[in-house]
Amino acid sequence: MNFKKEEVRNYISFLMDDALRPAAIVDLKGTIMYVNDSFREKVGTERTGYIQDFMNDQSIALWNEFSSQVNRTGRKTIEMEIKLTPDRVYLVKVQLMYFEKIQQIVVLFYVPQWGISVAEKAYFNAFRNAESFMVVVDSKGIIYDVNELHNDYFNLPRDYFVGQHFDVIVCLLSIDPKILSQNLKDIQVYGFAEKVIECEKVPGEVRHYSVTVFFDNETKMYLVRMKDCTENKVLEERLAHTGSLSALGELAASIAHEIRNPMTTLKGFTQLLKVTASEDSIRYISVIEEEIRRMESILGEMLLLSKPALKKETTFSLETLINDMIQLFYPKAIMEGITIVQKENSLEDTLIVGEADKIKQVLLNLFKNAFEAMSKNGVLTIGIEQDVIGQIVLTIADTGKGMNKNQINRAFVSFFTSKAKGTGLGLPFVLKVVEEHGGSVNVESEVGNGTTFILSFPSAIAHVQGKFFREDKALSS
């Protein structure tokens, strides 16, 4: 029996000496029987009396509770305030394990919290709760720690990263090894490196990350900070888009007459040529006329996009405009085998304030896009309703080929198009007009499952109330 006790004791001693964490073996009264090297380093060999000597009153109460119930508890992890020196107290996570065979308790102190001063704890908390994803990597490339954003960025637990080589993150982000190699050179020269990388974690959804790596020469450790800057990139693109619209307006205004005059001349001469042309020549002239019409259409879209918003406002029914547009496209729908479904409208009125002609052009662009995206047996569904804040919401949904995330993000960028003969100006015009009317445009799409455009407009009542409120506020200020 004594041999078995000694065997257990030796086994526990071996585990403790092999452990990196400070550890001690104590009896049920708290007498320290054995400590490992890490414990001696932190506490000092002369202080090996009772475990209670290192605790405050609250921690002693927790210890007494555990030691009195060891037969039922067996093992427990608790937080204790430990006195390393008479005047310094630290919060430490402690794991208590009772071994009945030798009637002794193994006390393991959790390293990250051991001996952290108030200042050190502040840095530790800043690392844990940083708004960016943070990684600490040693000189061999092994991940030492990650902060709390590992789930937000990768939906993976901390254990997946800690102890693994940094390559696991490189693979998750699909980082080009050449970029990584260049960054390492910059770190060696400057002590840090910064790079914005693109990552497609989900097919069709491109995310942008700002990655900064710092090297601490004293500890030989790397701190990697990664921040999702996708929203900033989108904002930059929108600002660039706004700038392009402004430039486009100036360009369109300056060249409108220069383009229209020669086009008018060309149209006149093609009509004259038709009088004396042979049958074969007429076919070619018809192609020229078609291309001239297309040029006029492009110029018209450019001018519509660039014109400043007019303040000529009328109140009109959005539902009436939709009905007119359905009637306009009905023959085309029959010819192309497309079904138009109009959801039942339960609203008393769908009045909005603005320019009916511009909204007609918006509907024309969206209907045309939907038809071009669908083949035979496609379905175009139109619905109109009111949301919780009283806006009139129009949905136009098709069953076409759909768009991926990248196409959705760039749908309203001038000149971006996925169509062979598209101008890339239709949807920017839609967005511009809807926003001029105080509304918003959202897109929902999935490759192979169609696209839905959601247009929201302030109702006429809300528009008038808002106008009175602004005027009243202006008078009172």
C-alpha positions in Angstrom: 0.0 0.0 0.0 2.8 2.4 0.9 4.5 1.6 -2.3 1.4 2.6 -4.3 1.2 5.9 -2.4 4.9 6.6 -3.2 4.3 5.7 -6.9 1.4 8.2 -7.1 3.5 10.9 -5.4 6.4 10.4 -7.8 4.1 10.5 -10.7 2.6 13.8 -9.6 6.1 15.2 -8.9 7.1 14.3 -12.4 4.1 16.1 -13.9 4.8 19.2 -11.8 8.5 19.4 -12.7 7.5 19.0 -16.4 4.9 21.7 -16.2 5.5 25.4 -17.2 3.1 26.6 -14.6 3.9 27.3 -10.9 2.6 24.4 -8.9 2.6 23.0 -5.4 1.5 19.9 -3.5 -0.1 20.5 -0.1 -1.9 18.4 2.5 -5.5 19.0 3.6 -4.3 21.4 6.3 -2.5 23.6 3.6 1.1 22.5 4.5 3.2 22.8 1.4 4.9 19.5 0.8 6.5 20.1 -2.6 6.9 22.9 -5.1 8.2 23.0 -8.7 10.9 25.2 -10.1 8.5 27.7 -11.6 6.9 28.2 -8.1 10.3 28.7 -6.5 11.2 31.3 -9.2 8.0 33.3 -8.6 7.7 33.0 -4.8 11.2 32.1 -3.4 12.4 28.9 -1.7 12.3 30.4 1.8 8.5 30.9 1.7 7.4 27.2 1.8 5.2 27.1 4.9 1.4 27.0 4.4 -0.5 27.8 1.2 -2.7 30.1 3.3 0.3 32.3 3.8 -0.1 33.5 0.2 -3.8 34.2 0.4 -6.0 37.0 1.6 -9.1 36.3 3.8 -11.5 35.8 0.8 -9.1 33.3 -0.9 -8.6 31.4 2.4 -12.4 31.0 2.7 -12.4 29.5 -0.9 -9.5 27.2 0.0 -11.2 26.0 3.3 -14.4 25.4 1.4 -12.6 23.2 -1.2 -10.4 21.3 1.4 -13.5 20.5 3.5 -15.4 19.0 0.6 -12.6 17.3 -1.4 -14.2 13.9 -1.2 -17.2 15.3 -3.1 -15.5 18.0 -5.2 -12.3 16.3 -6.4 -11.1 19.2 -8.6 -12.0 22.8 -9.1 -10.8 25.9 -10.8 -11.2 29.2 -9.0 -9.8 32.8 -9.0 -7.7 33.8 -5.9 -5.9 36.9 -4.8 -2.3 35.7 -4.1 0.3 37.6 -2.2 3.7 37.1 -3.8 5.3 39.7 -1.5 3.8 41.1 1.7 2.7 44.4 0.0 1.7 43.1 -3.5 -1.5 41.1 -4.3 -2.3 39.5 -7.7 -5.4 37.9 -9.2 -4.5 34.4 -10.3 -6.6 31.6 -11.7 -5.9 28.4 -9.6 -6.7 24.8 -10.4 -7.1 22.5 -7.4 -6.9 18.7 -7.8 -7.3 16.3 -4.9 -5.6 12.8 -5.0 -7.3 10.6 -2.5 -4.6 7.9 -2.7 -2.1 10.2 -0.9 -4.7 12.6 0.6 -2.9 15.6 -0.9 -3.9 18.5 -3.2 -2.1 19.6 -6.3 -2.3 23.4 -6.8 -1.6 24.7 -10.3 -1.4 28.4 -11.0 -2.6 29.5 -14.4 0.4 31.3 -16.1 -1.2 34.2 -18.0 -2.6 35.7 -14.8 0.3 34.9 -12.6 2.2 37.9 -11.4 0.4 40.5 -13.5 0.7 43.9 -12.0 -2.0 46.6 -12.5 -0.2 48.1 -15.4 0.5 44.7 -17.0 -3.1 43.7 -16.5 -4.2 46.9 -18.3 -2.0 46.0 -21.3 -3.3 42.4 -21.1 -6.9 43.5 -21.1 -6.2 46.0 -24.0 -4.9 43.1 -26.0 -7.8 40.8 -25.2 -10.5 43.4 -25.9 -8.9 45.2 -28.9 -11.1 46.1 -31.8 -8.6 44.5 -34.2 -7.7 40.8 -34.3 -4.4 40.5 -32.5 -1.9 37.6 -32.6 1.3 37.1 -30.7 3.9 35.0 -32.5 7.3 33.8 -31.3 10.5 33.9 -33.4 9.9 30.4 -34.7 6.5 31.3 -36.1 4.5 29.6 -33.3 1.3 31.4 -32.2 1.6 32.2 -28.5 -1.8 33.9 -28.1 -4.8 35.4 -29.9 -7.3 37.9 -28.6 -11.1 37.5 -28.3 -11.9 38.3 -32.0 -10.8 34.9 -33.3 -14.5 33.9 -33.4 -15.6 37.0 -35.2 -12.9 36.8 -37.9 -12.6 33.0 -38.4 -15.4 31.4 -36.4 -12.8 29.1 -34.8 -11.9 28.6 -31.1 -8.7 29.9 -29.5 -7.3 26.3 -29.3 -7.2 26.1 -33.0 -4.6 28.8 -33.2 -2.5 28.7 -30.0 0.5 26.4 -30.3 0.1 26.2 -34.1 2.4 27.7 -36.7 1.3 31.1 -38.2 0.8 29.3 -41.5 -2.7 28.4 -40.3 -3.7 32.1 -40.5 -1.8 32.5 -43.8 -3.9 29.6 -45.2 -7.2 30.9 -43.9 -6.6 34.3 -45.5 -5.0 32.8 -48.7 -2.1 35.2 -48.4 0.5 35.1 -51.2 3.8 33.8 -49.8 5.6 36.5 -51.8 3.8 39.2 -49.9 4.6 37.5 -46.6 8.3 37.3 -47.6 8.4 41.0 -48.5 6.8 41.9 -45.2 9.4 39.9 -43.2 12.1 41.9 -45.0 10.4 45.2 -44.1 10.1 44.0 -40.4 13.8 43.2 -40.2 14.7 46.7 -41.6 12.1 48.9 -40.0 10.7 46.9 -37.1 7.2 46.8 -38.6 5.4 46.2 -41.8 1.9 47.2 -43.1 -0.2 45.8 -45.9 -3.8 45.8 -47.1 -4.7 42.3 -48.4 -7.8 41.0 -50.2 -9.4 37.7 -49.0 -12.3 35.8 -50.4 -13.2 33.7 -47.3 -16.7 33.1 -48.8 -17.0 32.5 -52.5 -17.9 35.8 -54.2 -17.4 37.9 -51.1 -14.2 39.9 -51.1 -13.0 41.3 -47.8 -10.2 43.8 -47.3 -7.9 43.5 -44.2 -5.3 45.9 -43.0 -2.4 43.8 -41.5 0.3 45.4 -39.4 3.2 43.4 -37.9 5.4 44.7 -35.2 8.6 43.1 -33.9 9.8 43.4 -30.3 13.6 43.1 -30.3 13.7 42.5 -26.5 11.3 39.5 -26.4 11.9 38.4 -30.0 8.1 38.2 -30.4 5.9 39.5 -33.3 2.6 41.3 -32.7 0.2 40.9 -35.7 -2.7 43.3 -35.9 -5.4 42.6 -38.4 -8.4 44.9 -39.0 -11.3 44.5 -41.4 -11.3 47.6 -43.5 -13.8 46.4 -46.1 -16.4 49.1 -45.1 -13.7 51.8 -45.5 -12.8 50.4 -48.9 -16.5 50.5 -50.0 -16.7 54.1 -48.7 -13.6 55.1 -50.7 -15.1 53.5 -53.8 -18.4 55.4 -53.2 -16.4 58.7 -52.8 -14.5 57.9 -56.0 -17.9 57.1 -57.6 -19.3 60.4 -56.5 -16.2 62.1 -58.0 -16.6 60.2 -61.2 -20.3 61.3 -61.4 -19.2 64.9 -61.0 -16.5 64.5 -63.7 -19.0 62.7 -65.9 -21.4 65.5 -65.6 -18.8 68.0 -66.7 -17.7 65.8 -69.5 -21.2 65.1 -70.7 -22.1 68.8 -70.8 -18.9 69.7 -72.7 -19.2 67.1 -75.4 -22.9 66.9 -75.8 -23.1 69.3 -78.8 -19.8 68.0 -80.2 -21.3 64.4 -80.4 -24.9 65.3 -81.3 -24.0 67.5 -84.3 -22.0 64.9 -86.3 -24.6 62.2 -85.3 -27.4 64.4 -86.8 -25.3 64.7 -90.0 -24.7 61.0 -90.1 -28.4 60.2 -89.7 -29.3 62.6 -92.5 -26.8 61.1 -94.9 -27.8 57.5 -94.1 -31.4 58.4 -95.0 -30.2 60.0 -98.3 -28.1 56.9 -99.1 -31.1 54.6 -98.6 -32.9 56.3 -101.6 -30.3 55.1 -104.1 -28.7 52.1 -102.3 -29.1 48.5 -103.4 -30.8 45.9 -101.2 -27.4 44.7 -99.8 -26.3 48.2 -99.1 -29.5 49.0 -97.3 -28.8 46.2 -94.9 -25.4 47.7 -94.0 -27.0 51.2 -93.7 -29.5 49.8 -91.2 -26.7 48.5 -89.0 -25.1 52.0 -89.1 -28.5 53.6 -88.1 -28.8 51.1 -85.2 -25.4 52.0 -83.9 -26.2 55.7 -84.2 -29.4 55.1 -82.1 -27.2 53.2 -79.6 -24.8 56.2 -79.4 -27.7 58.5 -78.8 -29.0 56.3 -76.1 -25.6 56.2 -74.3 -25.4 60.0 -74.5 -28.9 60.3 -73.2 -28.0 58.2 -70.2 -24.9 60.2 -69.5 -26.8 63.4 -69.6 -29.6 62.1 -67.3 -26.9 60.9 -64.9 -25.1 64.2 -64.8 -28.0 66.6 -64.7 -28.5 68.3 -61.3 -31.7 67.4 -59.4 -34.6 69.7 -60.3 -36.8 71.1 -57.6 -40.0 70.7 -59.7 -42.0 68.4 -57.4 -45.4 66.8 -57.9 -47.4 64.3 -55.9 -48.1 61.1 -57.9 -49.0 57.5 -57.3 -46.1 55.0 -57.4 -48.6 52.2 -58.1 -50.0 54.0 -61.2 -46.5 54.3 -62.6 -45.9 50.6 -61.9 -49.1 49.6 -63.7 -48.1 51.8 -66.7 -44.7 50.1 -66.8 -46.3 46.6 -66.6 -48.6 47.4 -69.5 -45.6 48.7 -71.5 -43.6 45.5 -70.9 -46.6 43.1 -71.2 -46.2 42.4 -75.0 -42.4 41.8 -74.6 -43.2 39.4 -71.7 -45.5 37.4 -73.9 -43.0 37.2 -76.8 -40.1 36.1 -74.5 -42.1 33.7 -72.4 -41.8 35.7 -69.1 -44.5 35.9 -66.5 -45.2 39.2 -64.7 -46.7 38.7 -61.2 -48.0 41.7 -59.4 -48.6 41.2 -55.7 -51.8 42.4 -54.2 -51.5 45.9 -52.7 -53.3 46.5 -49.4 -52.2 50.2 -49.1 -54.8 52.9 -49.3 -52.5 55.1 -51.3 -48.9 54.9 -52.6 -48.4 58.7 -53.1 -44.9 60.0 -53.2 -43.5 63.4 -54.0 -41.0 64.0 -56.8 -40.6 63.8 -60.6 -42.7 61.1 -62.1 -40.7 61.1 -65.4 -37.5 60.3 -63.6 -39.1 57.5 -61.5 -40.5 56.1 -64.8 -36.9 56.0 -66.1 -35.9 54.2 -62.9 -38.6 51.6 -63.4 -37.7 51.2 -67.1 -34.1 50.5 -66.3 -34.9 47.9 -63.6 -37.5 46.2 -65.7 -35.2 46.1 -68.7 -32.3 44.6 -66.5 -34.7 42.0 -65.1 -35.8 40.9 -68.6 -32.2 40.7 -69.9 -31.2 38.6 -66.9 -34.0 36.0 -67.5 -34.6 33.4 -70.1 -37.9 31.7 -71.2 -40.2 30.7 -68.2 -38.7 33.5 -66.1 -40.9 35.3 -63.5 -40.8 39.0 -62.7 -42.5 39.7 -59.4 -43.5 43.3 -58.3 -44.7 44.1 -54.9 -45.5 47.4 -53.0 -46.0 47.8 -49.3 -45.3 50.0 -46.3 -42.5 49.4 -43.8 -42.5 50.0 -40.0 -41.4 53.7 -40.4 -44.0 54.5 -43.0 -41.9 54.4 -46.1 -43.3 53.1 -49.4 -41.3 50.0 -50.3 -41.2 48.7 -53.9 -39.7 45.3 -54.6 -38.8 44.1 -58.1 -37.6 40.5 -58.1 -36.5 38.4 -61.1 -35.6 34.7 -61.4 -32.5 35.4 -63.5 -28.9 34.4 -63.2 -28.3 36.5 -60.1 -25.1 38.2 -59.0 -22.2 37.3 -56.7 -21.1 39.5 -53.8 -18.5 41.4 -55.8 -21.0 42.2 -58.5 -23.5 43.4 -55.9 -20.9 45.7 -54.3 -20.0 47.3 -57.6 -23.5 47.3 -59.2 -23.9 51.1 -58.7 -20.4 52.1 -59.8 -20.4 54.0 -63.1 -19.4 52.0 -66.2 -19.3 48.7 -64.3 -21.3 46.2 -66.2 -21.5 42.4 -66.7 -23.4 42.7 -70.0 -21.6 42.6 -73.3 -23.4 45.7 -74.6 -24.1 47.4 -71.3 -23.0 50.9 -70.6 -22.8 50.6 -66.8 -24.9 53.8 -66.4 -28.4 52.4 -65.7 -28.0 51.4 -62.1 -26.0 54.5 -61.1 -28.9 56.5 -62.6 -31.4 54.5 -60.5 -29.4 55.1 -57.3 -29.0 58.8 -58.0 -32.7 59.4 -58.7 -34.0 57.4 -55.8 -31.6 59.2 -53.4 -32.7 62.6 -54.9 -36.2 61.6 -53.8 -35.1 60.9 -50.3 -35.2 57.2 -50.7 -32.7 54.2 -50.7 -31.9 51.2 -52.9 -30.9 47.8 -51.6 -30.0 44.7 -53.6 -30.4 41.0 -52.6 -29.0 38.5 -55.0 -27.6 35.0 -55.3 -25.9 33.4 -58.2 -28.5 31.2 -60.0 -31.4 32.3 -57.8 -32.2 35.8 -59.2 -32.0 39.3 -58.0 -34.3 41.5 -55.9 -34.1 45.3 -55.9 -35.7 47.0 -52.9 -36.6 50.7 -53.4 -37.8 52.8 -50.4 -39.5 56.2 -50.8 -40.8 58.6 -48.1 -44.6 58.7 -48.4 -46.2 62.0 -49.5 -47.5 62.6 -46.0 -44.1 62.0 -44.4 -42.5 64.2 -47.1 -44.9 67.1 -46.3 -44.5 66.6 -42.5 -40.7 66.7 -42.9 -40.9 69.8 -45.0 -43.1 71.6 -42.4 -40.7 70.5 -39.6 -37.7 71.8 -41.4 -39.4 75.2 -42.1 -40.6 75.5 -38.5 -37.1 74.7 -37.2 -35.6 77.3 -39.6 -38.0 80.0 -38.4 -37.4 79.2 -34.7 -33.6 79.3 -35.0 
